[in-house]
Amino acid sequence: NHPSDTNPHGTDEYRHAQSLKKQYGLSNVRQVVSMYMDEDGKVTLPGEASGTNVPTKPDTPNPGEGNEDV
C-alpha cells in the first residue's frame, strides 16, 4: 500500500516496488506490479521467497490496458 496518514512511508512491499521502479527506469509502480503478476493475480517481487528471478530487461506493459484494479 502506498503512503498514508497511518503509514507515512508505505508498506515494505510498496517501498520494494518503488526501488524496482527506479532501478528499471519505469514511470509508475503499476508497471512493476504487472511485471511480477502471475496468471492468478498474485504478485511476487524479486527477493521474496518464491520470486528470485529478476529480469534483465523488463517487458513493460501499458498500464492503461486491463490493469485498472491493480
N, CA, C and O atoms as a Maestro MAE file, in Angstrom:
{
 s_m_m2io_version
 :::
 2.0.0
}

f_m_ct {
 s_m_title
 :::
 protein
 m_atom[280] {
  # First column is atom index #
  i_m_mmod_type
  r_m_x_coord
  r_m_y_coord
  r_m_z_coord
  i_m_residue_number
  s_m_chain_name
  s_m_pdb_residue_name
  s_m_pdb_atom_name
  i_m_atomic_number
  :::
  1 25 0.832 -1.183 0.000 1 A "ASN " " N  " 7
  2 3 0.000 0.000 0.000 1 A "ASN " " CA " 6
  3 2 0.873 1.242 0.000 1 A "ASN " " C  " 6
  4 15 1.944 1.278 0.605 1 A "ASN " " O  " 8
  5 25 0.391 2.242 -0.686 2 A "HIS " " N  " 7
  6 3 1.141 3.491 -0.801 2 A "HIS " " CA " 6
  7 2 1.115 4.251 0.520 2 A "HIS " " C  " 6
  8 15 0.342 3.898 1.411 2 A "HIS " " O  " 8
  9 25 1.940 5.285 0.670 3 A "PRO " " N  " 7
  10 3 1.959 6.060 1.910 3 A "PRO " " CA " 6
  11 2 0.581 6.633 2.242 3 A "PRO " " C  " 6
  12 15 -0.201 6.979 1.357 3 A "PRO " " O  " 8
  13 25 0.313 6.720 3.541 4 A "SER " " N  " 7
  14 3 -0.949 7.275 4.019 4 A "SER " " CA " 6
  15 2 -0.695 7.975 5.349 4 A "SER " " C  " 6
  16 15 0.439 8.023 5.824 4 A "SER " " O  " 8
  17 25 -1.746 8.513 5.943 5 A "ASP " " N  " 7
  18 3 -1.598 9.172 7.244 5 A "ASP " " CA " 6
  19 2 -1.143 8.190 8.316 5 A "ASP " " C  " 6
  20 15 -0.340 8.544 9.180 5 A "ASP " " O  " 8
  21 25 -1.646 6.964 8.269 6 A "THR " " N  " 7
  22 3 -1.286 5.973 9.276 6 A "THR " " CA " 6
  23 2 0.037 5.282 8.975 6 A "THR " " C  " 6
  24 15 0.667 4.749 9.888 6 A "THR " " O  " 8
  25 25 0.473 5.278 7.728 7 A "ASN " " N  " 7
  26 3 1.727 4.649 7.327 7 A "ASN " " CA " 6
  27 2 2.442 5.593 6.352 7 A "ASN " " C  " 6
  28 15 2.351 5.403 5.140 7 A "ASN " " O  " 8
  29 25 3.153 6.607 6.867 8 A "PRO " " N  " 7
  30 3 3.700 7.659 6.009 8 A "PRO " " CA " 6
  31 2 4.744 7.199 4.988 8 A "PRO " " C  " 6
  32 15 5.012 7.919 4.027 8 A "PRO " " O  " 8
  33 25 5.331 6.035 5.171 9 A "HIS " " N  " 7
  34 3 6.340 5.545 4.224 9 A "HIS " " CA " 6
  35 2 5.819 4.424 3.337 9 A "HIS " " C  " 6
  36 15 6.548 3.947 2.467 9 A "HIS " " O  " 8
  37 25 4.596 3.999 3.531 10 A "GLY " " N  " 7
  38 3 4.058 2.872 2.767 10 A "GLY " " CA " 6
  39 2 4.557 1.560 3.327 10 A "GLY " " C  " 6
  40 15 5.407 1.538 4.217 10 A "GLY " " O  " 8
  41 25 4.026 0.463 2.803 11 A "THR " " N  " 7
  42 3 4.440 -0.854 3.285 11 A "THR " " CA " 6
  43 2 5.820 -1.208 2.751 11 A "THR " " C  " 6
  44 15 6.327 -0.568 1.830 11 A "THR " " O  " 8
  45 25 6.416 -2.232 3.338 12 A "ASP " " N  " 7
  46 3 7.720 -2.705 2.864 12 A "ASP " " CA " 6
  47 2 7.633 -3.117 1.397 12 A "ASP " " C  " 6
  48 15 8.541 -2.843 0.612 12 A "ASP " " O  " 8
  49 25 6.530 -3.778 1.034 13 A "GLU " " N  " 7
  50 3 6.356 -4.214 -0.351 13 A "GLU " " CA " 6
  51 2 6.274 -3.015 -1.295 13 A "GLU " " C  " 6
  52 15 6.832 -3.054 -2.392 13 A "GLU " " O  " 8
  53 25 5.590 -1.961 -0.882 14 A "TYR " " N  " 7
  54 3 5.472 -0.762 -1.713 14 A "TYR " " CA " 6
  55 2 6.846 -0.121 -1.900 14 A "TYR " " C  " 6
  56 15 7.201 0.278 -3.009 14 A "TYR " " O  " 8
  57 25 7.605 -0.025 -0.836 15 A "ARG " " N  " 7
  58 3 8.948 0.566 -0.954 15 A "ARG " " CA " 6
  59 2 9.837 -0.291 -1.846 15 A "ARG " " C  " 6
  60 15 10.644 0.237 -2.611 15 A "ARG " " O  " 8
  61 25 9.693 -1.617 -1.752 16 A "HIS " " N  " 7
  62 3 10.471 -2.519 -2.608 16 A "HIS " " CA " 6
  63 2 10.078 -2.306 -4.081 16 A "HIS " " C  " 6
  64 15 10.942 -2.246 -4.955 16 A "HIS " " O  " 8
  65 25 8.780 -2.194 -4.343 17 A "ALA " " N  " 7
  66 3 8.314 -1.944 -5.707 17 A "ALA " " CA " 6
  67 2 8.817 -0.593 -6.208 17 A "ALA " " C  " 6
  68 15 9.171 -0.468 -7.380 17 A "ALA " " O  " 8
  69 25 8.856 0.415 -5.344 18 A "GLN " " N  " 7
  70 3 9.386 1.728 -5.726 18 A "GLN " " CA " 6
  71 2 10.867 1.605 -6.096 18 A "GLN " " C  " 6
  72 15 11.328 2.233 -7.049 18 A "GLN " " O  " 8
  73 25 11.599 0.800 -5.344 19 A "SER " " N  " 7
  74 3 13.006 0.583 -5.634 19 A "SER " " CA " 6
  75 2 13.191 -0.069 -7.010 19 A "SER " " C  " 6
  76 15 14.059 0.340 -7.781 19 A "SER " " O  " 8
  77 25 12.373 -1.080 -7.313 20 A "LEU " " N  " 7
  78 3 12.446 -1.737 -8.622 20 A "LEU " " CA " 6
  79 2 12.051 -0.769 -9.738 20 A "LEU " " C  " 6
  80 15 12.651 -0.779 -10.812 20 A "LEU " " O  " 8
  81 25 11.051 0.059 -9.484 21 A "LYS " " N  " 7
  82 3 10.618 1.055 -10.471 21 A "LYS " " CA " 6
  83 2 11.788 1.958 -10.840 21 A "LYS " " C  " 6
  84 15 12.038 2.223 -12.016 21 A "LYS " " O  " 8
  85 25 12.499 2.425 -9.823 22 A "LYS " " N  " 7
  86 3 13.643 3.304 -10.062 22 A "LYS " " CA " 6
  87 2 14.769 2.556 -10.782 22 A "LYS " " C  " 6
  88 15 15.394 3.090 -11.698 22 A "LYS " " O  " 8
  89 25 15.019 1.310 -10.354 23 A "GLN " " N  " 7
  90 3 16.087 0.505 -10.957 23 A "GLN " " CA " 6
  91 2 15.858 0.297 -12.452 23 A "GLN " " C  " 6
  92 15 16.800 0.376 -13.240 23 A "GLN " " O  " 8
  93 25 14.613 0.031 -12.845 24 A "TYR " " N  " 7
  94 3 14.305 -0.229 -14.240 24 A "TYR " " CA " 6
  95 2 13.937 1.021 -15.024 24 A "TYR " " C  " 6
  96 15 13.727 0.946 -16.235 24 A "TYR " " O  " 8
  97 25 13.855 2.164 -14.363 25 A "GLY " " N  " 7
  98 3 13.516 3.402 -15.059 25 A "GLY " " CA " 6
  99 2 12.079 3.423 -15.549 25 A "GLY " " C  " 6
  100 15 11.786 3.984 -16.604 25 A "GLY " " O  " 8
  101 25 11.176 2.808 -14.777 26 A "LEU " " N  " 7
  102 3 9.766 2.765 -15.158 26 A "LEU " " CA " 6
  103 2 9.060 4.027 -14.684 26 A "LEU " " C  " 6
  104 15 9.558 4.735 -13.808 26 A "LEU " " O  " 8
  105 25 7.905 4.303 -15.263 27 A "SER " " N  " 7
  106 3 7.210 5.536 -14.927 27 A "SER " " CA " 6
  107 2 6.267 5.399 -13.735 27 A "SER " " C  " 6
  108 15 5.918 6.406 -13.119 27 A "SER " " O  " 8
  109 25 5.846 4.177 -13.393 28 A "ASN " " N  " 7
  110 3 4.979 4.020 -12.228 28 A "ASN " " CA " 6
  111 2 5.066 2.610 -11.651 28 A "ASN " " C  " 6
  112 15 5.528 1.679 -12.310 28 A "ASN " " O  " 8
  113 25 4.615 2.476 -10.417 29 A "VAL " " N  " 7
  114 3 4.690 1.202 -9.697 29 A "VAL " " CA " 6
  115 2 3.786 0.159 -10.339 29 A "VAL " " C  " 6
  116 15 4.064 -1.036 -10.246 29 A "VAL " " O  " 8
  117 25 2.726 0.583 -10.978 30 A "ARG " " N  " 7
  118 3 1.795 -0.362 -11.611 30 A "ARG " " CA " 6
  119 2 2.522 -1.220 -12.651 30 A "ARG " " C  " 6
  120 15 2.176 -2.386 -12.844 30 A "ARG " " O  " 8
  121 25 3.526 -0.649 -13.320 31 A "GLN " " N  " 7
  122 3 4.302 -1.420 -14.286 31 A "GLN " " CA " 6
  123 2 5.093 -2.521 -13.583 31 A "GLN " " C  " 6
  124 15 5.214 -3.626 -14.112 31 A "GLN " " O  " 8
  125 25 5.630 -2.233 -12.401 32 A "VAL " " N  " 7
  126 3 6.363 -3.242 -11.634 32 A "VAL " " CA " 6
  127 2 5.414 -4.365 -11.234 32 A "VAL " " C  " 6
  128 15 5.741 -5.544 -11.372 32 A "VAL " " O  " 8
  129 25 4.233 -3.990 -10.737 33 A "VAL " " N  " 7
  130 3 3.254 -4.985 -10.327 33 A "VAL " " CA " 6
  131 2 2.885 -5.878 -11.513 33 A "VAL " " C  " 6
  132 15 2.795 -7.097 -11.368 33 A "VAL " " O  " 8
  133 25 2.675 -5.278 -12.679 34 A "SER " " N  " 7
  134 3 2.315 -6.044 -13.875 34 A "SER " " CA " 6
  135 2 3.421 -7.015 -14.281 34 A "SER " " C  " 6
  136 15 3.139 -8.119 -14.747 34 A "SER " " O  " 8
  137 25 4.681 -6.607 -14.106 35 A "MET " " N  " 7
  138 3 5.808 -7.462 -14.482 35 A "MET " " CA " 6
  139 2 5.852 -8.739 -13.665 35 A "MET " " C  " 6
  140 15 6.217 -9.796 -14.181 35 A "MET " " O  " 8
  141 25 5.484 -8.651 -12.396 36 A "TYR " " N  " 7
  142 3 5.652 -9.775 -11.479 36 A "TYR " " CA " 6
  143 2 4.336 -10.439 -11.086 36 A "TYR " " C  " 6
  144 15 4.300 -11.200 -10.118 36 A "TYR " " O  " 8
  145 25 3.260 -10.169 -11.812 37 A "MET " " N  " 7
  146 3 1.969 -10.783 -11.506 37 A "MET " " CA " 6
  147 2 1.814 -12.064 -12.315 37 A "MET " " C  " 6
  148 15 2.078 -12.090 -13.517 37 A "MET " " O  " 8
  149 25 1.381 -13.132 -11.635 38 A "ASP " " N  " 7
  150 3 1.148 -14.393 -12.337 38 A "ASP " " CA " 6
  151 2 -0.283 -14.441 -12.874 38 A "ASP " " C  " 6
  152 15 -1.038 -13.480 -12.733 38 A "ASP " " O  " 8
  153 25 -0.649 -15.567 -13.490 39 A "GLU " " N  " 7
  154 3 -1.963 -15.717 -14.111 39 A "GLU " " CA " 6
  155 2 -3.098 -15.606 -13.099 39 A "GLU " " C  " 6
  156 15 -4.211 -15.217 -13.452 39 A "GLU " " O  " 8
  157 25 -2.818 -15.947 -11.843 40 A "ASP " " N  " 7
  158 3 -3.837 -15.916 -10.798 40 A "ASP " " CA " 6
  159 2 -3.944 -14.551 -10.114 40 A "ASP " " C  " 6
  160 15 -4.768 -14.373 -9.217 40 A "ASP " " O  " 8
  161 25 -3.120 -13.593 -10.528 41 A "GLY " " N  " 7
  162 3 -3.162 -12.260 -9.939 41 A "GLY " " CA " 6
  163 2 -2.274 -12.087 -8.728 41 A "GLY " " C  " 6
  164 15 -2.322 -11.042 -8.079 41 A "GLY " " O  " 8
  165 25 -1.456 -13.091 -8.401 42 A "LYS " " N  " 7
  166 3 -0.550 -12.998 -7.257 42 A "LYS " " CA " 6
  167 2 0.744 -12.318 -7.694 42 A "LYS " " C  " 6
  168 15 1.322 -12.670 -8.722 42 A "LYS " " O  " 8
  169 25 1.191 -11.347 -6.910 43 A "VAL " " N  " 7
  170 3 2.418 -10.623 -7.210 43 A "VAL " " CA " 6
  171 2 3.515 -11.113 -6.286 43 A "VAL " " C  " 6
  172 15 3.355 -11.102 -5.066 43 A "VAL " " O  " 8
  173 25 4.634 -11.546 -6.862 44 A "THR " " N  " 7
  174 3 5.794 -11.974 -6.099 44 A "THR " " CA " 6
  175 2 6.991 -11.171 -6.591 44 A "THR " " C  " 6
  176 15 7.508 -11.408 -7.682 44 A "THR " " O  " 8
  177 25 7.424 -10.213 -5.766 45 A "LEU " " N  " 7
  178 3 8.547 -9.363 -6.148 45 A "LEU " " CA " 6
  179 2 9.855 -10.121 -5.986 45 A "LEU " " C  " 6
  180 15 9.937 -11.023 -5.152 45 A "LEU " " O  " 8
  181 25 10.879 -9.782 -6.759 46 A "PRO " " N  " 7
  182 3 12.176 -10.438 -6.613 46 A "PRO " " CA " 6
  183 2 12.687 -10.274 -5.186 46 A "PRO " " C  " 6
  184 15 12.513 -9.225 -4.567 46 A "PRO " " O  " 8
  185 25 13.315 -11.318 -4.677 47 A "GLY " " N  " 7
  186 3 13.824 -11.286 -3.326 47 A "GLY " " CA " 6
  187 2 12.849 -11.872 -2.327 47 A "GLY " " C  " 6
  188 15 13.238 -12.160 -1.195 47 A "GLY " " O  " 8
  189 25 11.580 -12.059 -2.709 48 A "GLU " " N  " 7
  190 3 10.631 -12.756 -1.848 48 A "GLU " " CA " 6
  191 2 10.877 -14.243 -2.000 48 A "GLU " " C  " 6
  192 15 11.596 -14.664 -2.907 48 A "GLU " " O  " 8
  193 25 10.299 -15.033 -1.137 49 A "ALA " " N  " 7
  194 3 10.580 -16.473 -1.061 49 A "ALA " " CA " 6
  195 2 10.573 -17.173 -2.407 49 A "ALA " " C  " 6
  196 15 11.530 -17.881 -2.720 49 A "ALA " " O  " 8
  197 25 9.537 -17.009 -3.216 50 A "SER " " N  " 7
  198 3 9.468 -17.761 -4.462 50 A "SER " " CA " 6
  199 2 9.768 -16.904 -5.680 50 A "SER " " C  " 6
  200 15 9.657 -17.388 -6.807 50 A "SER " " O  " 8
  201 25 10.140 -15.659 -5.490 51 A "GLY " " N  " 7
  202 3 10.371 -14.789 -6.641 51 A "GLY " " CA " 6
  203 2 11.785 -14.270 -6.691 51 A "GLY " " C  " 6
  204 15 12.029 -13.095 -6.417 51 A "GLY " " O  " 8
  205 25 12.724 -15.135 -7.040 52 A "THR " " N  " 7
  206 3 14.119 -14.722 -7.029 52 A "THR " " CA " 6
  207 2 14.652 -14.357 -8.405 52 A "THR " " C  " 6
  208 15 15.771 -13.856 -8.511 52 A "THR " " O  " 8
  209 25 13.891 -14.592 -9.451 53 A "ASN " " N  " 7
  210 3 14.360 -14.265 -10.796 53 A "ASN " " CA " 6
  211 2 14.059 -12.815 -11.130 53 A "ASN " " C  " 6
  212 15 12.906 -12.386 -11.103 53 A "ASN " " O  " 8
  213 25 15.090 -12.078 -11.440 54 A "VAL " " N  " 7
  214 3 14.925 -10.674 -11.807 54 A "VAL " " CA " 6
  215 2 15.201 -10.550 -13.298 54 A "VAL " " C  " 6
  216 15 16.291 -10.901 -13.748 54 A "VAL " " O  " 8
  217 25 14.245 -10.061 -14.072 55 A "PRO " " N  " 7
  218 3 14.508 -9.909 -15.499 55 A "PRO " " CA " 6
  219 2 15.569 -8.854 -15.737 55 A "PRO " " C  " 6
  220 15 15.638 -7.859 -15.015 55 A "PRO " " O  " 8
  221 25 16.404 -9.073 -16.759 56 A "THR " " N  " 7
  222 3 17.438 -8.092 -17.051 56 A "THR " " CA " 6
  223 2 16.863 -6.889 -17.778 56 A "THR " " C  " 6
  224 15 17.329 -5.765 -17.593 56 A "THR " " O  " 8
  225 25 15.864 -7.120 -18.594 57 A "LYS " " N  " 7
  226 3 15.193 -6.020 -19.278 57 A "LYS " " CA " 6
  227 2 13.694 -6.278 -19.189 57 A "LYS " " C  " 6
  228 15 13.177 -7.169 -19.863 57 A "LYS " " O  " 8
  229 25 12.994 -5.508 -18.366 58 A "PRO " " N  " 7
  230 3 11.571 -5.795 -18.165 58 A "PRO " " CA " 6
  231 2 10.746 -5.536 -19.410 58 A "PRO " " C  " 6
  232 15 11.010 -4.606 -20.172 58 A "PRO " " O  " 8
  233 25 9.739 -6.382 -19.600 59 A "ASP " " N  " 7
  234 3 8.763 -6.179 -20.654 59 A "ASP " " CA " 6
  235 2 7.669 -5.325 -20.024 59 A "ASP " " C  " 6
  236 15 6.808 -5.847 -19.315 59 A "ASP " " O  " 8
  237 25 7.693 -4.037 -20.270 60 A "THR " " N  " 7
  238 3 6.789 -3.126 -19.576 60 A "THR " " CA " 6
  239 2 5.470 -3.003 -20.324 60 A "THR " " C  " 6
  240 15 5.417 -2.442 -21.419 60 A "THR " " O  " 8
  241 25 4.398 -3.537 -19.722 61 A "PRO " " N  " 7
  242 3 3.089 -3.427 -20.349 61 A "PRO " " CA " 6
  243 2 2.545 -2.011 -20.225 61 A "PRO " " C  " 6
  244 15 3.001 -1.228 -19.392 61 A "PRO " " O  " 8
  245 25 1.585 -1.698 -21.047 62 A "ASN " " N  " 7
  246 3 0.922 -0.407 -20.954 62 A "ASN " " CA " 6
  247 2 -0.001 -0.456 -19.752 62 A "ASN " " C  " 6
  248 15 -0.932 -1.262 -19.737 62 A "ASN " " O  " 8
  249 25 0.226 0.391 -18.724 63 A "PRO " " N  " 7
  250 3 -0.576 0.303 -17.511 63 A "PRO " " CA " 6
  251 2 -2.041 0.647 -17.725 63 A "PRO " " C  " 6
  252 15 -2.855 0.404 -16.833 63 A "PRO " " O  " 8
  253 25 -2.398 1.190 -18.849 64 A "GLY " " N  " 7
  254 3 -3.783 1.534 -19.110 64 A "GLY " " CA " 6
  255 2 -4.576 0.423 -19.761 64 A "GLY " " C  " 6
  256 15 -5.750 0.609 -20.079 64 A "GLY " " O  " 8
  257 25 -3.958 -0.732 -19.968 65 A "GLU " " N  " 7
  258 3 -4.649 -1.825 -20.653 65 A "GLU " " CA " 6
  259 2 -4.975 -2.964 -19.710 65 A "GLU " " C  " 6
  260 15 -4.174 -3.885 -19.542 65 A "GLU " " O  " 8
  261 25 -6.152 -2.908 -19.091 66 A "GLY " " N  " 7
  262 3 -6.650 -4.027 -18.320 66 A "GLY " " CA " 6
  263 2 -6.125 -4.169 -16.911 66 A "GLY " " C  " 6
  264 15 -6.420 -5.177 -16.268 66 A "GLY " " O  " 8
  265 25 -5.366 -3.226 -16.393 67 A "ASN " " N  " 7
  266 3 -4.822 -3.340 -15.059 67 A "ASN " " CA " 6
  267 2 -5.361 -2.279 -14.108 67 A "ASN " " C  " 6
  268 15 -4.664 -1.870 -13.179 67 A "ASN " " O  " 8
  269 25 -6.585 -1.834 -14.327 68 A "GLU " " N  " 7
  270 3 -7.128 -0.740 -13.538 68 A "GLU " " CA " 6
  271 2 -7.312 -1.104 -12.069 68 A "GLU " " C  " 6
  272 15 -7.271 -0.222 -11.211 68 A "GLU " " O  " 8
  273 25 -7.516 -2.385 -11.762 69 A "ASP " " N  " 7
  274 3 -7.788 -2.784 -10.378 69 A "ASP " " CA " 6
  275 2 -6.536 -3.148 -9.609 69 A "ASP " " C  " 6
  276 15 -6.648 -3.610 -8.473 69 A "ASP " " O  " 8
  277 25 -5.357 -2.966 -10.163 70 A "VAL " " N  " 7
  278 3 -4.114 -3.359 -9.512 70 A "VAL " " CA " 6
  279 2 -3.773 -2.365 -8.435 70 A "VAL " " C  " 6
  280 15 -2.755 -2.512 -7.759 70 A "VAL " " O  " 8
  :::
 }
 m_bond[279] {
  # First column is bond index #
  i_m_from
  i_m_to
  i_m_order
  :::
  1 1 2 1
  2 2 3 1
  3 3 4 2
  4 3 5 1
  5 5 6 1
  6 6 7 1
  7 7 8 2
  8 7 9 1
  9 9 10 1
  10 10 11 1
  11 11 12 2
  12 11 13 1
  13 13 14 1
  14 14 15 1
  15 15 16 2
  16 15 17 1
  17 17 18 1
  18 18 19 1
  19 19 20 2
  20 19 21 1
  21 21 22 1
  22 22 23 1
  23 23 24 2
  24 23 25 1
  25 25 26 1
  26 26 27 1
  27 27 28 2
  28 27 29 1
  29 29 30 1
  30 30 31 1
  31 31 32 2
  32 31 33 1
  33 33 34 1
  34 34 35 1
  35 35 36 2
  36 35 37 1
  37 37 38 1
  38 38 39 1
  39 39 40 2
  40 39 41 1
  41 41 42 1
  42 42 43 1
  43 43 44 2
  44 43 45 1
  45 45 46 1
  46 46 47 1
  47 47 48 2
  48 47 49 1
  49 49 50 1
  50 50 51 1
  51 51 52 2
  52 51 53 1
  53 53 54 1
  54 54 55 1
  55 55 56 2
  56 55 57 1
  57 57 58 1
  58 58 59 1
  59 59 60 2
  60 59 61 1
  61 61 62 1
  62 62 63 1
  63 63 64 2
  64 63 65 1
  65 65 66 1
  66 66 67 1
  67 67 68 2
  68 67 69 1
  69 69 70 1
  70 70 71 1
  71 71 72 2
  72 71 73 1
  73 73 74 1
  74 74 75 1
  75 75 76 2
  76 75 77 1
  77 77 78 1
  78 78 79 1
  79 79 80 2
  80 79 81 1
  81 81 82 1
  82 82 83 1
  83 83 84 2
  84 83 85 1
  85 85 86 1
  86 86 87 1
  87 87 88 2
  88 87 89 1
  89 89 90 1
  90 90 91 1
  91 91 92 2
  92 91 93 1
  93 93 94 1
  94 94 95 1
  95 95 96 2
  96 95 97 1
  97 97 98 1
  98 98 99 1
  99 99 100 2
  100 99 101 1
  101 101 102 1
  102 102 103 1
  103 103 104 2
  104 103 105 1
  105 105 106 1
  106 106 107 1
  107 107 108 2
  108 107 109 1
  109 109 110 1
  110 110 111 1
  111 111 112 2
  112 111 113 1
  113 113 114 1
  114 114 115 1
  115 115 116 2
  116 115 117 1
  117 117 118 1
  118 118 119 1
  119 119 120 2
  120 119 121 1
  121 121 122 1
  122 122 123 1
  123 123 124 2
  124 123 125 1
  125 125 126 1
  126 126 127 1
  127 127 128 2
  128 127 129 1
  129 129 130 1
  130 130 131 1
  131 131 132 2
  132 131 133 1
  133 133 134 1
  134 134 135 1
  135 135 136 2
  136 135 137 1
  137 137 138 1
  138 138 139 1
  139 139 140 2
  140 139 141 1
  141 141 142 1
  142 142 143 1
  143 143 144 2
  144 143 145 1
  145 145 146 1
  146 146 147 1
  147 147 148 2
  148 147 149 1
  149 149 150 1
  150 150 151 1
  151 151 152 2
  152 151 153 1
  153 153 154 1
  154 154 155 1
  155 155 156 2
  156 155 157 1
  157 157 158 1
  158 158 159 1
  159 159 160 2
  160 159 161 1
  161 161 162 1
  162 162 163 1
  163 163 164 2
  164 163 165 1
  165 165 166 1
  166 166 167 1
  167 167 168 2
  168 167 169 1
  169 169 170 1
  170 170 171 1
  171 171 172 2
  172 171 173 1
  173 173 174 1
  174 174 175 1
  175 175 176 2
  176 175 177 1
  177 177 178 1
  178 178 179 1
  179 179 180 2
  180 179 181 1
  181 181 182 1
  182 182 183 1
  183 183 184 2
  184 183 185 1
  185 185 186 1
  186 186 187 1
  187 187 188 2
  188 187 189 1
  189 189 190 1
  190 190 191 1
  191 191 192 2
  192 191 193 1
  193 193 194 1
  194 194 195 1
  195 195 196 2
  196 195 197 1
  197 197 198 1
  198 198 199 1
  199 199 200 2
  200 199 201 1
  201 201 202 1
  202 202 203 1
  203 203 204 2
  204 203 205 1
  205 205 206 1
  206 206 207 1
  207 207 208 2
  208 207 209 1
  209 209 210 1
  210 210 211 1
  211 211 212 2
  212 211 213 1
  213 213 214 1
  214 214 215 1
  215 215 216 2
  216 215 217 1
  217 217 218 1
  218 218 219 1
  219 219 220 2
  220 219 221 1
  221 221 222 1
  222 222 223 1
  223 223 224 2
  224 223 225 1
  225 225 226 1
  226 226 227 1
  227 227 228 2
  228 227 229 1
  229 229 230 1
  230 230 231 1
  231 231 232 2
  232 231 233 1
  233 233 234 1
  234 234 235 1
  235 235 236 2
  236 235 237 1
  237 237 238 1
  238 238 239 1
  239 239 240 2
  240 239 241 1
  241 241 242 1
  242 242 243 1
  243 243 244 2
  244 243 245 1
  245 245 246 1
  246 246 247 1
  247 247 248 2
  248 247 249 1
  249 249 250 1
  250 250 251 1
  251 251 252 2
  252 251 253 1
  253 253 254 1
  254 254 255 1
  255 255 256 2
  256 255 257 1
  257 257 258 1
  258 258 259 1
  259 259 260 2
  260 259 261 1
  261 261 262 1
  262 262 263 1
  263 263 264 2
  264 263 265 1
  265 265 266 1
  266 266 267 1
  267 267 268 2
  268 267 269 1
  269 269 270 1
  270 270 271 1
  271 271 272 2
  272 271 273 1
  273 273 274 1
  274 274 275 1
  275 275 276 2
  276 275 277 1
  277 277 278 1
  278 278 279 1
  279 279 280 2
  :::
 }
}
